[in-house]
Amino acid sequence: MGRICLVNRYYPPSPNITAESACLLVESLIREIPGVDVSTVCVDAPYEGGGSQKGPVGAAIRLKSVYNGKGKIFRLFSSLIEGRRLIKKALELGDVIVAMTAPPFLNYWAGRLCKAARVPWVYWSMDVYPDAFSAARLVREGNPVYRYLLKSFRQNPPDLLVALGEEQASFLQRRWAAPVPQVVLPCGVFTDHFSATQPKWRQDDRKIYFGYVGNLGEAHDPEFVVDFVNLLDAKLHQFILSVYGSKAQRVVERLKGHPAVKLVDAVSRSELQFIDIHLVSLSPEWTHVCVPSKAVSAICAGQIILFNGLESSDAWRMLGEAGFLVSECSKREARRAQMSAVVSSLSNGGVLRQRKDNALRIHDRLIRLEDNSFKSIAARIKNWVFQPQTNLA
């Protein structure tokens, strides 16, 4: 019987979106490869925020956490230790390894250790490291450690790349000497969890409801959120703010008391449909390093995104027909002018209706893409499991 081991720091019941994605892949592998043994190695660690409430599927081996604090340097070093422990344990359990990207050094250890063990591995690029270290300004690109990690990444490519979008896949493919087989699988797709009951915070259907829901961290621009809210008219608009992450508190402090803002502890997935326009931010240096799942989930709820980022990003390339773009500008005033134009355009109700119709079409496309991608991953892994000597990429 073939054995597959998936590795990620988080796994249900953790509410982390990558934990839910991992669980969905486990379900697919069990369904598509009869008789296969699928296990997951993760860390017994808490996660702040998140909206998933999915239960675990299959056997989950939970290793003790090294560090759960917020100190960046301690987190960095603990990630190095945890990543090695996770991959070493996975190699005891699997003939094929599926490595996600939490903790950050996971792909480094997967490449090195799987190559040494002659075990095929799948790189599921939820975030791209070491690029995220540079984007977060933890290290400079010229740093010797950074260069060493990039070199290791080039020398130890995966046997299959699972990317969040075509643009991220192209960004990663340029790292390797030869093309790596790839599958595109967006994160944040869902088909259920709709509610007929309006939440308490939606009290006036005559208003347009905007919102920022979820992580407001290193990859996001808090000034985008603050500037946009300050353009709103409380008589016409309501803004739902439900955030966590490294930049969340400063935004909450600046916007609490604003007449158009409603602070909400949590917005469930079933309530996303009651926010007409979801704000999504991705700073330019994070383009391709990550793809915001909140944008995908907003579309799957049948609603619109207001995206602040680069037009070349996967979020806009995949979802732009159901959104408004606020492109990055060298001057903040120019960005405010773009946002003001968006708000003014909403006086025409047909603008919202057209984009919401587009969201429904994109949702159907995303569902088909997710189903086909899960099947493609399972088909390739099935070949490795049952014919390991002749089917490696």
Residue, then its C-alpha position, 0 to 999 in steps of 0.5 A: m500500500g502506498r503512503i503519502c504524507l502531507v506536511n504543514r504547520y497547521y491542520p484542522p481543527s486549527p482555523n488557518i486557511t492553509a489547514e483547511s486546504a491541506c485537509l481538502l487535498v487529503e480528502s481528494l487523495i483518499r477519494e482518488i487513490p483507492g487503498v492509499d495511506v494518507s497522513t499529515v504531520c503538523v505542529d500542535a500550535p495555536y493560530e490567531g484569527g482564521g475562519s475555517q471550522k473544518g475537522p481533521v481528516g485522516a491520521a494527524i501526527r502533531l509535533k510539539s511546538v518550538y515557539n509560539g511567541k511574536g518575536k520575529i527573530f525567535r520565530l525565524f530560528s524556531s521555524l528552521i528547527e520545526g521545518r527539519r523536524l516536520i520533514k524528518k517525521a514525514l519521511e518516516l511515514g510517506d513514500v511521497i511528501v507534499a510540503m506546504t510553506a508553513p513554517p517558512f523553512l519547510n521547502y528548504w528542508a523538503g528539497r534537501l532531505c527528500k532529494a537525499a532520501r530519493v523520495p518525490w515531493v510536491y511543493w505547494s506554494m502558499d507563500v514563497y520563501p525566502d522571498a517573503f523574508s525580503a518582502a518583510r524586510l527581515v533580510r536584504e536580497g544580498n544577504p549571504v543566508y538569503r543567497y544560500l537559500l535561493k541556491s538550495f532552492r534552485q538545486n533541489p527542485p520539487d517533482l511537482l509545483v502546486a501554485l496559487g496562480e499562473e503568475q506565481a507559477s511563472f515566478l517560481q519556474r524561473r528559479w529552476a534550470a528545467p521546467v517543473p510539472q505544475v498545477v494551479l490551485p487557488c486558495g480560498v475556494f468554497t461552495d457552501h456555508f451560505s446563510a439566509t439570516q442576515p448578521k446583526w451588523r447588516q441593519d440597513d439594506r439601502k447602504i452599500y456594505f464594504g469590509y476588510v475581513g481577515n489578516l492585516g499583516e506584513a503583506h498588506d497596506p493599512e493606509f489603504v484601508v484607513d484612506f478608503v474608509n475616510l472617503l465614505d459617507a455614513k449615510l450611504h455606506q457601512f464599513i465592516l472591520s474584522v481583522y487580526g495580524s501584525k498591523a490590525q491593532r493600529v488600524v482598529e485604533r485609528l478607525k474606531g469611532h468613525p461613523a461609517v465603521k462597525l467593528v466586528d469580532a469575527v465574520s463567518r464564511s456564511e456572512l461574507q455574502f452580506i458584504d458587497i465590496h471586500l477590500v483586499s491589499l497586497s503590497p507590490e513587494w509581495t506580488h507573487v510571494c503570496v496570493p490573498s485567499k480573502a479575494v478568492s473567498a469574497i468572489c466565492a461568496g458572490q461579491i466584489i473585491l476592491f483590490n489595491g495592488l499590481e495589475s500583474s498579480d494573480a488576484w487581479r488576473m484571476l478575479g479582476e472582472a468582478g472587482f475594482l483596481v486601485s493601482e499602486c501610485s508613487k503619491r498617496e493623493a493619486r491613490r486616494a483619487q482612484m478610490s474616490a472615483v470608485v466610490s462615485s461610480l457606485s451611484n450607478g447600481g448597474v455597476l455593482r450588479q454587473r460585477k456581482d454577475n461576473a463574480l458568480r461566473i468566476h466562482d463556477r470557473l474556480i470550482r471547476l479549476e479546483d476539482n480538476s487540479f485536485k484530480s491532476i495532483a492525485a493522478r501524478i502522485k498515484n504514479w509515484v506511489f505505485q511505480p516509483q522507479t519510472n514515473l518521477a518528473 
